[in-house]
Amino acid sequence: MFGMIQKFSLVSIFALLLAIMLSVSRPFSATSYAASRSATSHLSSDIPFATSTGVTTSWANVRTDTNTSAQIDHVDAPSTTVTIYATVSGQVAWGGISTWYRVSPLNSSPLYIYGGLVTVSSGNINSVNSSAPSGQGKIIVVSISQEELDAYDNGQLFVSTPVATGRPELATPIGTYHIFGKYSPYRFISPWPVGSPYYYAPVTANYAMEWDAGGYFLHNAPWRGYFGKGANYWHWDSLMGEDPGTHGCIDVPTGPMSQLYSWATIGTTVQVVP
């Protein structure tokens, strides 16, 4: 009888100690661990990410991965505004463009739009799964403040030239674009009527490449005598007299423009910076 009581007491003491230990120790939980800051700090929703705004240029499949075989989550119509959270290097679908834009937050399921279908209009973009810029491919960079164009081929400078961009009231848009039309020659006809301060007589360019919807071109301008800093404000031009800058296009001297026209392809990136 005494042995049974002693055994019962030992069991009771052990149970009491176990209960105390459990009451002060947090039980293991795979879910709570996976959601901890140490496990997911780089994806935490309270960490700010630089984003950018873009607009689709045509019907755009939004996919779950950066290739055309990936599942389509939904389709965005032309002129849909999208928030871009990162640039990703993926499948080249056309025009040598390997850029894909992530259009879902970095702490959610990934969704991507092919870069050739989006015009980036503002902001800074993070780069994931790639080092950007990679220096691969062809890119044309235009500086508004310097009124200068630099074209790079796989990271090597191909041509550098002064240019003339849009006057303040018809400013050349800032952002990243892609050439989608090439014409030689091309005749420009004013969309503004006679009497408008923006009207101009019809003129013909030898080389013209369209990079943004609405009539934004890179083209030569044989009627212009001055290119370079200040060309986008009122200045004296040896051929035109008083000139306030272009109507939004990027005017390029004929020599460099002929080189650019022969070198650039449909899909070549055009990056316009302040």
PLY file of the C-alpha trace (Angstrom):
ply
format ascii 1.0
element vertex 274
property float x
property float y
property float z
element edge 273
property int vertex1
property int vertex2
end_header
0.00 0.00 0.00
2.83 2.38 0.92
4.55 1.53 -2.41
1.42 2.41 -4.37
1.09 5.77 -2.54
4.78 6.50 -3.15
4.41 5.66 -6.85
1.30 7.85 -7.14
3.10 10.76 -5.48
6.03 10.51 -7.89
3.66 10.50 -10.87
1.81 13.52 -9.48
5.04 15.43 -8.93
6.23 14.66 -12.48
2.89 15.76 -13.96
2.99 18.97 -11.91
6.53 19.76 -13.11
5.56 19.08 -16.74
2.57 21.40 -16.45
4.76 24.17 -15.05
7.29 23.75 -17.86
4.58 23.91 -20.52
3.05 27.00 -18.97
6.28 29.02 -19.27
7.58 27.61 -22.59
6.11 28.68 -25.95
5.20 25.59 -27.97
6.89 25.22 -31.39
4.78 26.44 -34.28
5.93 26.17 -37.88
3.45 28.87 -38.87
4.54 31.42 -36.32
8.20 30.80 -37.17
7.63 31.18 -40.90
5.88 34.49 -40.31
8.57 35.86 -38.00
10.62 38.90 -39.02
13.82 36.84 -38.98
12.40 34.45 -41.55
10.80 37.01 -43.88
12.33 40.39 -43.10
13.28 40.94 -46.76
9.64 40.55 -47.76
7.98 42.28 -44.82
5.11 44.51 -45.92
6.27 47.35 -43.66
9.59 47.73 -45.48
9.30 50.46 -48.16
10.17 49.52 -51.74
10.78 52.04 -54.55
8.10 51.53 -57.16
7.38 52.92 -60.59
4.28 53.62 -62.66
3.79 52.22 -66.11
1.10 52.14 -68.79
0.37 49.18 -71.06
0.79 49.98 -74.75
-1.44 47.13 -75.96
-3.29 44.08 -74.61
-0.87 42.61 -72.04
-0.96 39.13 -70.52
-0.13 39.22 -66.80
1.73 35.97 -66.11
2.95 34.05 -63.09
6.51 33.83 -64.41
8.85 35.60 -66.84
8.19 33.53 -69.95
5.38 33.18 -72.47
4.64 29.61 -71.34
3.74 30.73 -67.83
0.13 30.75 -66.68
-1.89 33.87 -67.49
-3.44 35.36 -64.36
-5.38 38.06 -66.21
-5.11 40.40 -69.20
-4.68 44.18 -68.96
-6.23 46.36 -71.64
-4.24 49.03 -73.53
-3.59 52.20 -71.48
-3.94 50.35 -68.17
-1.86 51.97 -65.41
0.23 49.44 -63.49
2.52 49.69 -60.47
5.94 48.20 -61.14
7.73 46.74 -58.13
10.83 45.33 -59.80
12.51 44.57 -63.10
13.37 40.97 -63.87
15.40 39.41 -66.66
13.39 36.74 -68.45
12.51 35.28 -71.82
13.13 37.42 -74.90
9.76 37.43 -76.66
10.61 39.89 -79.44
12.88 42.78 -80.35
15.71 41.53 -78.15
13.86 42.69 -75.01
14.57 40.49 -71.99
12.99 42.84 -69.41
9.88 41.78 -67.52
8.13 43.96 -64.94
6.82 42.58 -61.67
3.37 44.10 -61.10
2.59 42.47 -57.76
4.05 43.44 -54.35
7.22 41.60 -53.39
5.48 39.96 -50.42
2.74 38.42 -52.58
2.47 35.88 -55.38
4.60 37.06 -58.34
2.91 38.47 -61.44
4.77 39.81 -64.48
4.17 41.78 -67.68
6.57 41.65 -70.62
8.66 44.84 -70.81
7.91 45.41 -74.47
4.25 45.98 -73.60
4.75 48.65 -70.93
5.87 52.27 -71.02
7.46 53.28 -67.72
6.47 56.81 -66.79
7.80 57.58 -63.30
9.61 56.40 -60.20
12.55 54.14 -59.44
12.46 50.40 -60.03
14.06 47.74 -57.89
15.95 45.01 -59.67
15.57 41.39 -58.62
16.95 38.19 -60.12
19.26 40.28 -62.27
21.82 43.03 -62.10
20.47 46.15 -63.76
21.57 47.63 -65.96
23.14 44.49 -67.35
24.92 46.29 -70.20
23.46 43.79 -72.65
21.69 44.80 -75.83
21.07 48.21 -77.37
19.91 51.25 -75.41
19.51 54.91 -76.29
19.78 57.33 -73.35
18.60 60.94 -73.75
19.35 63.57 -71.10
16.91 66.50 -71.02
19.14 68.67 -68.83
22.19 68.10 -71.03
20.28 67.89 -74.34
22.47 64.93 -75.20
21.92 61.45 -76.63
24.21 58.50 -75.92
23.59 55.13 -77.57
25.17 51.98 -76.13
25.69 48.57 -77.70
26.30 45.87 -75.05
27.62 48.51 -72.68
29.92 50.14 -75.25
29.25 53.69 -76.44
28.08 53.56 -80.06
27.29 57.21 -80.77
27.04 60.43 -78.75
25.43 63.61 -80.03
23.75 66.81 -78.89
19.99 66.89 -79.50
16.97 69.18 -79.16
13.97 68.10 -77.05
10.53 69.48 -76.25
9.83 72.99 -75.06
8.48 73.20 -71.48
4.81 73.35 -72.49
5.26 70.38 -74.88
7.94 68.56 -72.91
9.50 65.30 -74.04
8.14 62.63 -71.64
10.50 61.09 -69.10
10.71 57.30 -68.77
11.72 54.07 -70.46
10.27 53.22 -73.85
10.89 50.99 -76.85
11.06 51.81 -80.54
8.00 50.43 -82.33
8.16 52.15 -85.71
10.88 53.04 -88.24
10.29 55.24 -91.29
12.56 56.64 -94.01
11.51 59.20 -95.07
8.71 60.50 -92.82
6.57 63.60 -93.37
5.43 65.48 -90.28
2.12 67.37 -90.51
1.03 69.64 -87.69
-1.87 68.33 -85.58
-2.45 71.95 -84.53
-4.36 74.22 -86.90
-3.00 77.33 -88.60
-3.16 80.13 -86.07
-2.20 77.92 -83.12
1.06 78.92 -81.40
2.15 75.30 -81.94
1.35 75.08 -85.66
4.20 74.22 -88.01
4.38 73.84 -91.78
4.76 70.25 -93.09
8.37 69.03 -92.96
10.10 65.81 -94.03
12.69 63.92 -92.02
15.06 61.46 -93.66
15.00 59.11 -90.69
12.34 58.75 -87.99
11.85 56.18 -85.22
8.71 56.27 -83.05
9.19 55.37 -79.38
6.01 56.55 -77.63
2.38 56.66 -78.68
1.07 60.10 -79.52
3.69 60.97 -82.10
6.96 60.99 -80.17
9.88 60.32 -82.51
13.64 60.30 -82.70
14.30 61.96 -86.07
16.75 64.09 -87.95
15.85 67.75 -88.41
17.59 69.33 -91.43
15.63 72.54 -90.78
17.35 73.00 -87.38
20.78 74.57 -86.98
21.37 74.29 -83.22
21.45 71.20 -81.01
22.68 71.01 -77.42
22.13 72.57 -74.00
19.32 75.10 -74.03
17.80 73.82 -77.27
14.57 73.00 -75.38
14.12 76.67 -74.38
13.93 79.92 -76.34
17.21 80.38 -78.18
18.62 81.72 -81.43
18.86 79.13 -84.21
20.97 79.90 -87.28
18.35 78.34 -89.61
15.10 78.98 -87.76
15.73 82.25 -85.97
14.02 82.44 -82.57
13.13 78.89 -81.53
11.54 77.58 -78.30
12.40 73.87 -78.69
10.65 70.93 -80.29
7.02 69.84 -80.03
8.06 66.85 -77.89
10.16 64.87 -80.35
13.90 64.34 -79.98
15.60 66.09 -82.88
19.00 64.67 -83.86
21.59 65.97 -86.37
21.36 64.07 -89.66
24.75 62.30 -89.44
24.24 60.64 -86.03
20.57 60.00 -86.84
21.49 58.03 -89.94
23.80 55.89 -87.79
21.10 55.35 -85.17
18.52 54.44 -87.81
20.76 51.75 -89.34
21.77 50.41 -85.91
18.53 50.42 -83.89
15.88 47.73 -84.28
12.22 47.49 -83.36
12.21 47.02 -79.59
15.42 48.98 -78.90
15.15 50.70 -75.52
14.89 54.48 -75.36
15.46 55.90 -71.88
14.68 59.59 -71.36
16.12 61.01 -68.15
15.75 64.50 -66.60
0 1
1 2
2 3
3 4
4 5
5 6
6 7
7 8
8 9
9 10
10 11
11 12
12 13
13 14
14 15
15 16
16 17
17 18
18 19
19 20
20 21
21 22
22 23
23 24
24 25
25 26
26 27
27 28
28 29
29 30
30 31
31 32
32 33
33 34
34 35
35 36
36 37
37 38
38 39
39 40
40 41
41 42
42 43
43 44
44 45
45 46
46 47
47 48
48 49
49 50
50 51
51 52
52 53
53 54
54 55
55 56
56 57
57 58
58 59
59 60
60 61
61 62
62 63
63 64
64 65
65 66
66 67
67 68
68 69
69 70
70 71
71 72
72 73
73 74
74 75
75 76
76 77
77 78
78 79
79 80
80 81
81 82
82 83
83 84
84 85
85 86
86 87
87 88
88 89
89 90
90 91
91 92
92 93
93 94
94 95
95 96
96 97
97 98
98 99
99 100
100 101
101 102
102 103
103 104
104 105
105 106
106 107
107 108
108 109
109 110
110 111
111 112
112 113
113 114
114 115
115 116
116 117
117 118
118 119
119 120
120 121
121 122
122 123
123 124
124 125
125 126
126 127
127 128
128 129
129 130
130 131
131 132
132 133
133 134
134 135
135 136
136 137
137 138
138 139
139 140
140 141
141 142
142 143
143 144
144 145
145 146
146 147
147 148
148 149
149 150
150 151
151 152
152 153
153 154
154 155
155 156
156 157
157 158
158 159
159 160
160 161
161 162
162 163
163 164
164 165
165 166
166 167
167 168
168 169
169 170
170 171
171 172
172 173
173 174
174 175
175 176
176 177
177 178
178 179
179 180
180 181
181 182
182 183
183 184
184 185
185 186
186 187
187 188
188 189
189 190
190 191
191 192
192 193
193 194
194 195
195 196
196 197
197 198
198 199
199 200
200 201
201 202
202 203
203 204
204 205
205 206
206 207
207 208
208 209
209 210
210 211
211 212
212 213
213 214
214 215
215 216
216 217
217 218
218 219
219 220
220 221
221 222
222 223
223 224
224 225
225 226
226 227
227 228
228 229
229 230
230 231
231 232
232 233
233 234
234 235
235 236
236 237
237 238
238 239
239 240
240 241
241 242
242 243
243 244
244 245
245 246
246 247
247 248
248 249
249 250
250 251
251 252
252 253
253 254
254 255
255 256
256 257
257 258
258 259
259 260
260 261
261 262
262 263
263 264
264 265
265 266
266 267
267 268
268 269
269 270
270 271
271 272
272 273
